[in-house]
Amino acid sequence: MKLLTQCYLGIASISSFTAGFSAPSASSVQALLSANQEKIASLKTIAQSISSDAAVSPTNDVFYLRYALETSYENDDECTEALKSNIQWRLTDGKDIVTSAHQAMQAASSDSKWDNQPVQQAAPHADRINKYLTSVQCITTSHPTSNDLIYCVRAGKIDDKALMSSVTVDEMIDFFLYVKEVNAAVADMRSLETDSLIKVVTCNDLLGVKLVGGSKDFRSALSLSSKKATQLFPSLSGRTL
């Protein structure tokens, strides 16, 4: 699996986004899994006691490793409660999002070559959003040395007013959380493949961004989805460039 985008597959180079970015040293994922195996097993048992659905309670141990490594939790109890809360969201309010992402990724990876079309088509409200967010505006690819996912956003290329005239803030949030769910699942898979803990690094291209104007609703959707994703996906976000 070489490239993934939230709406479209196809970028050859990310040098213009990542100039000056150097990959941090990383511990072996297998070593991290071994060192945290008891905690991972406990968290996984808790999650699967809430739901045995693999879309809701992932089977990949890296999903639970991220909870074990999250430094914002003050203790194990806080970590456990965060997991329970997030699994409950995945089972209820986020069920459609995680199920769609899970099924789309299975379809996308059913052949030896990644096919991004199922991921694109399964996105919430894709029929209204995909025409505004294409590879021109938003792309996700991988860093050539660290293997981290690079989420590139060309904000100045997004017609946010036209976009938000066709969807609500909540619908836009659902779309962004779906993107983050797909990226998180890909990061977990690639962590096992590369034996390094994959992060998602955000690159913001602000060329053409208007300092005054634009859609407040779009900015609200971005902010609220980012805040929710921080809660839902511990130890996933890398640097923002």
Protein Blocks (a to p, Z undefined) as FASTA:
>chain_A
ZZdcfkbgcdfbfklmmgoiacdddddfklmmmmmmmmmmmmmmmmmmmpmcfklmccbl
klmmmmmmmmkbmbfklmmmmmmmmmmmmmmmmmmmmmmmmmmmmmmmmpmbdcfklmmm
mpghklmmmmmmcfklpccdddfklopacddddfklpcfklmmmmbcfklmmmmmmmmmm
mmmmmmmmmmmmnopacdddddddfehiafbgcjfklmmmmmmmmmmmmmmmghkbccdZ
Z
